[in-house]
Amino acid sequence: MTRKLLSLLIILSMMSVLAVPAAAQDRWDGADDLDTHPLECPAAEGAEPVATPEVEEGSEEGDEEATEEPGSTYNGGLAVNPPDLAGQDIVIVDIPKLIGIGYFNATALGIQQAAEELGNVTATTDGSTTDSIDDQIQFIDNYITQGVNGILFAANDPVAISPVLQKALEAGIHVVGYDANSNPEARTWFVNQAEFNGIAKAVIDSLAAEKGPDASFGIVTSSFTAPNQARWIAEMQAYQEKCFPEMTWLETVEAQEDPVLSFNQANTLINKYGEDIDGLLGMTSVATPSSADAVTQAGLCGEVAVIGLATPNAMKQYVNDGCVQSVVLWNPIDLGYAATYVMRAVVDGTLTPESTSVEAGRLGTLQVVNGSEILLGAPFIFTSENINDFDF
């Protein structure tokens, strides 16, 4: 009798463990552990095509579904005793994740456009040809030693980059991030290209519209530590579980912003899952075109959807050929342009911890959100109807 009772207790205990809700499970590889804020599901049953806002090249519209908290308490860092250079010539350096790829060529172009427009900013873009956080830290440290008035950055790792950025602040150098953030206290402002949950919704809705609410998919990202991609993946998972619970998330693979590795990783997913994979989601401007190339060479256009973040020039051939239907992004030229205007406003003292907005040239007024972020605008969907109107 005692043995039977013991057996029953063991069985009940095992059942209670198995009954842990899905929300308690570990997140998918590549996601961070921050809180998520999934947006509302599509109104109609299943997914509707993502609406593309009417925007001209060089401008972005605001996102009506923004979830950022306007204003709120400032949580950035400040340069220590910087020289008073309001209205005077300044020298700034831009150190992105890496140089030599289309996306950061576009942000660098925007930085130069803003510098020329302002007339009192000299800007240089420099950095490693690989997405190495160690190299990025070394480049920043070198420019601190050389002496500049401001540093723009897109972080390869939000935690690892923060000490050298704080060193810059302590040296009286203003620090503004864009594209990929650091710890807030390590920079004065961060220009956020679009809401993370807005990007997540756009990607998952596009997949559902193309392959159905029960699609299975894999993700090609750069690395599991890249801050913006980790945030997108976390928000994608939350939104997918909320709105499309029948979707199957197969696997996330790293490709290190390398086109050859991205192509090979996409091929690995295609070969590993065969007919069970309906879509590939690219989290970088390198992974998405490489995934499209893999699908094209495998003769699977129309069978395996490719959706992700990329610059239009890299995707035009695949969109025009009909192999890719949706490319999600923002205007990276505008992103670099906005970051430069933010830097100028910080130096001039017109953008302070008390500010709720900043003027950014042709972009108009940009809003302060989440304490120390400047919001560029909504994600933009490139399709066959508009992709040829853009050149970056």
C-alpha positions in Angstrom: 0.0 0.0 0.0 2.8 2.4 0.9 4.6 1.6 -2.4 1.4 2.4 -4.4 1.0 5.6 -2.6 4.6 6.6 -3.2 4.2 5.7 -6.9 1.1 7.9 -7.1 2.9 10.8 -5.5 5.8 10.5 -8.0 3.4 10.4 -10.9 1.5 13.5 -9.7 4.8 15.3 -9.1 5.9 14.6 -12.7 2.6 15.8 -14.1 2.9 19.1 -12.2 6.3 19.7 -13.8 5.0 18.9 -17.2 2.1 21.3 -16.7 4.4 24.4 -16.5 2.9 26.9 -19.0 4.6 27.7 -22.3 5.4 31.3 -21.1 7.8 29.8 -18.5 9.9 28.1 -21.2 13.3 29.5 -22.2 13.3 32.0 -25.0 14.6 31.1 -28.4 18.3 31.4 -29.1 19.2 35.0 -29.9 16.5 36.6 -27.8 17.3 38.7 -24.8 15.6 38.4 -21.4 14.0 41.8 -21.2 10.3 42.4 -20.9 8.3 42.2 -24.2 5.4 44.3 -25.4 3.7 42.6 -28.3 1.4 44.8 -30.3 -2.2 44.0 -31.2 -2.9 41.1 -33.6 -4.3 41.7 -37.1 -8.0 42.5 -36.9 -9.1 39.9 -39.4 -8.7 36.2 -38.9 -5.1 35.2 -40.0 -2.7 37.9 -41.1 -3.4 40.8 -43.3 -0.6 42.3 -45.5 1.3 44.9 -43.6 0.3 48.4 -44.6 3.1 50.4 -46.2 3.0 54.0 -45.1 3.4 56.7 -47.8 6.9 58.0 -47.3 9.4 59.8 -49.6 13.0 58.8 -49.6 14.7 60.7 -46.9 11.7 60.8 -44.5 9.8 58.6 -42.1 6.3 58.8 -40.7 5.5 58.4 -37.0 4.1 55.0 -35.7 0.6 55.3 -34.4 1.2 52.0 -32.5 4.2 53.3 -30.6 4.5 51.8 -27.2 7.5 53.8 -26.0 6.8 56.0 -23.1 7.1 59.7 -24.2 9.5 61.7 -22.1 9.9 59.8 -18.8 13.0 60.2 -16.6 16.3 60.8 -18.4 18.5 57.8 -17.9 21.5 58.5 -20.2 25.0 59.6 -19.3 26.6 63.0 -19.7 30.0 64.2 -20.9 32.1 65.4 -18.0 33.1 69.1 -18.3 33.0 69.2 -22.1 34.3 72.3 -23.8 31.7 74.9 -24.7 31.5 74.6 -28.5 27.9 75.8 -29.1 27.7 77.0 -32.7 31.4 76.3 -33.3 33.1 73.8 -35.5 33.2 70.3 -34.1 34.9 67.0 -35.1 33.0 63.8 -34.7 33.8 60.2 -35.6 31.3 57.5 -36.5 32.3 53.9 -35.5 29.6 51.5 -36.6 29.5 47.7 -36.1 31.6 47.3 -39.2 32.4 49.2 -42.4 32.1 48.1 -46.0 28.5 46.8 -46.1 25.6 48.5 -47.7 23.7 49.3 -44.6 26.5 51.2 -42.8 27.5 52.8 -46.1 24.0 54.3 -46.0 24.2 55.5 -42.4 27.6 57.0 -43.2 26.1 58.8 -46.2 23.3 60.2 -43.9 26.0 61.4 -41.5 27.9 63.2 -44.3 24.6 64.8 -45.6 23.8 66.2 -42.2 27.4 67.4 -41.6 27.4 69.2 -44.9 24.0 70.7 -44.3 24.9 71.9 -40.8 28.2 73.4 -42.1 30.0 73.3 -38.7 30.5 69.5 -38.4 33.4 67.5 -39.7 32.5 63.8 -39.6 34.6 60.6 -40.3 33.4 57.0 -40.5 35.9 54.5 -39.4 36.0 50.9 -38.0 36.7 47.3 -38.5 35.7 45.3 -41.6 34.3 42.6 -39.3 31.7 42.8 -36.6 34.3 42.4 -33.8 33.5 44.0 -30.5 37.1 43.9 -29.5 38.1 45.8 -32.7 35.3 48.3 -32.1 36.4 49.0 -28.6 40.0 49.5 -29.8 38.8 52.0 -32.5 36.9 54.0 -30.0 39.8 54.0 -27.5 42.1 55.3 -30.3 39.8 58.2 -31.1 39.5 59.1 -27.4 43.3 59.3 -27.3 43.4 61.3 -30.5 40.8 63.7 -29.3 37.4 64.3 -30.9 34.4 66.3 -29.8 31.8 63.5 -30.4 31.5 59.8 -31.0 28.7 58.1 -32.9 28.4 54.4 -32.5 26.3 51.3 -33.3 27.2 48.6 -30.8 28.3 45.1 -31.5 27.7 44.2 -27.8 25.7 46.5 -25.5 27.6 45.5 -22.3 31.1 45.1 -23.6 31.2 48.4 -25.4 29.9 50.4 -22.4 33.2 50.9 -20.4 35.0 52.5 -23.3 32.0 54.8 -24.0 32.0 55.8 -20.4 35.7 56.5 -20.7 34.8 58.9 -23.6 32.2 60.6 -21.5 34.7 61.1 -18.7 37.1 62.6 -21.1 34.5 65.3 -22.0 33.5 63.7 -25.3 29.8 63.5 -26.2 28.5 60.1 -27.2 25.4 59.3 -29.3 24.3 55.8 -30.3 22.2 54.7 -33.3 21.1 51.3 -34.7 22.3 49.2 -31.8 22.4 50.5 -28.2 24.8 50.3 -25.3 23.9 50.5 -21.6 22.0 53.8 -21.3 24.5 55.4 -18.9 27.3 54.9 -21.4 25.9 57.4 -23.9 24.0 60.6 -23.9 21.3 59.7 -26.4 20.4 56.7 -28.6 18.6 57.2 -31.9 16.2 54.3 -32.2 15.3 53.5 -35.8 11.9 52.0 -35.0 10.1 50.3 -32.2 11.4 46.8 -31.6 7.8 45.5 -31.3 6.8 47.3 -34.5 9.6 45.6 -36.4 8.6 42.2 -34.8 5.0 42.7 -35.9 5.9 43.7 -39.4 8.1 40.6 -39.9 5.7 38.1 -38.4 2.6 39.6 -40.1 4.4 39.5 -43.4 5.3 35.8 -42.9 1.7 35.0 -42.0 0.3 36.9 -45.0 2.7 35.0 -47.4 2.7 31.5 -45.9 -0.2 31.4 -43.5 -0.8 31.5 -39.8 0.7 28.1 -39.2 4.0 28.7 -41.1 7.2 27.1 -39.8 10.4 29.2 -40.1 14.0 29.6 -39.2 16.0 32.8 -38.4 19.4 33.9 -39.7 20.9 36.5 -37.4 24.4 38.0 -36.8 25.1 36.9 -33.2 23.1 36.1 -30.1 24.7 39.1 -28.4 23.8 41.8 -31.0 21.4 44.0 -29.0 19.0 45.1 -31.6 18.6 41.6 -33.2 18.2 40.1 -29.7 15.4 42.6 -29.0 13.6 42.0 -32.3 13.8 38.2 -31.8 12.4 38.5 -28.3 9.5 40.7 -29.5 8.9 38.4 -32.5 8.5 35.4 -30.2 6.1 37.3 -27.9 4.0 38.5 -30.8 4.1 35.2 -32.6 2.9 33.3 -29.5 0.2 35.9 -28.9 -1.1 36.2 -32.5 0.0 33.1 -34.4 0.4 30.3 -31.8 0.2 27.6 -34.5 3.5 28.9 -36.1 6.5 26.7 -35.6 9.9 28.4 -34.8 12.4 25.9 -36.0 15.8 27.3 -35.2 17.9 30.5 -35.0 21.5 30.4 -36.4 24.3 32.9 -36.2 26.1 34.2 -39.3 28.3 37.1 -38.0 27.4 39.7 -40.7 29.3 37.5 -43.2 27.6 37.0 -46.6 29.2 33.6 -47.3 28.4 32.3 -43.8 24.9 33.7 -44.0 24.4 31.9 -47.4 25.7 28.7 -45.9 23.6 29.0 -42.7 20.5 29.6 -44.8 21.3 26.5 -46.9 21.8 24.5 -43.7 18.3 25.4 -42.5 16.8 24.5 -45.9 18.6 21.2 -46.1 18.0 20.3 -42.4 14.2 21.0 -42.4 13.3 20.3 -46.1 9.6 20.5 -46.8 9.0 21.5 -43.1 10.4 25.0 -43.5 8.1 27.6 -45.0 10.2 30.7 -44.4 13.6 32.2 -43.6 13.7 35.4 -41.6 16.8 37.5 -41.9 17.7 39.8 -39.0 20.5 41.7 -40.8 21.1 43.5 -44.1 23.6 40.7 -44.9 21.6 37.7 -43.8 18.4 38.6 -45.7 19.9 38.9 -49.3 22.1 35.9 -48.6 19.0 33.9 -47.5 17.2 35.0 -50.7 20.2 33.9 -52.8 20.2 30.5 -51.1 16.5 30.0 -51.7 16.9 31.2 -55.4 19.8 28.8 -56.0 17.9 25.9 -54.3 15.0 26.6 -56.8 12.6 27.2 -53.9 11.2 30.6 -54.7 7.5 30.6 -53.9 8.0 27.6 -51.6 10.3 29.1 -49.0 9.5 32.8 -48.2 12.3 35.1 -47.4 11.4 38.1 -45.1 13.7 40.3 -43.2 15.7 43.4 -42.7 17.8 44.7 -45.6 18.6 47.7 -47.7 16.6 47.9 -51.0 19.5 47.8 -53.4 20.6 44.4 -52.0 17.1 43.0 -52.4 15.9 44.5 -55.7 16.8 41.6 -57.9 15.0 39.1 -55.6 11.9 41.3 -55.2 11.8 42.1 -58.9 12.2 38.4 -59.7 9.3 37.6 -57.4 11.3 35.5 -55.0 10.9 38.0 -52.2 7.7 39.8 -51.5 8.5 41.9 -48.3 11.6 43.6 -47.0 11.3 45.3 -43.6 13.5 48.3 -42.7 13.7 52.0 -42.2 15.8 54.5 -44.1 19.3 54.1 -42.8 20.4 57.3 -44.5 17.9 59.1 -42.3 19.2 57.2 -39.2 22.8 58.5 -39.7 21.4 61.9 -40.6 19.3 62.0 -37.4 22.2 60.9 -35.2 24.4 63.8 -36.5 21.7 66.3 -35.8 21.2 64.9 -32.3 25.0 65.2 -31.7 25.0 68.8 -32.9 22.0 69.6 -30.6 23.8 68.1 -27.6 26.9 70.1 -28.2 24.9 73.3 -28.8 22.9 72.7 -25.6 19.5 72.7 -27.3 19.0 69.0 -26.5 19.2 68.4 -22.7 17.9 65.8 -20.3 14.8 67.9 -19.9 14.0 67.9 -23.6 11.0 66.1 -25.1 11.9 66.6 -28.7 14.7 67.6 -31.1 14.8 69.3 -34.4 16.4 67.2 -37.1 16.6 69.1 -40.4 14.6 67.6 -43.2 13.2 65.0 -40.8 11.4 67.7 -38.8 10.8 67.2 -35.1 11.8 63.8 -33.5 10.4 62.7 -30.2 12.2 61.7 -27.0 11.0 58.4 -25.6 12.1 56.0 -22.9 14.2 58.6 -21.1 17.1 59.0 -23.4 16.1 57.7 -26.8 15.2 59.7 -30.0 12.6 57.8 -32.1 13.2 58.0 -35.9 9.9 56.5 -37.0 7.9 53.5 -38.1 9.3 50.4 -39.9 8.9 50.6 -43.7 8.0 47.7 -46.0 9.7 47.5 -49.4 7.7 45.6 -52.0 7.8 45.3 -55.8 5.6 48.4 -55.9 8.1 50.8 -54.3 11.5 49.2 -54.0 12.8 50.7 -57.2 12.1 54.2 -55.9 15.0 53.9 -53.5 18.7 53.9 -54.0 20.8 52.8 -51.0 
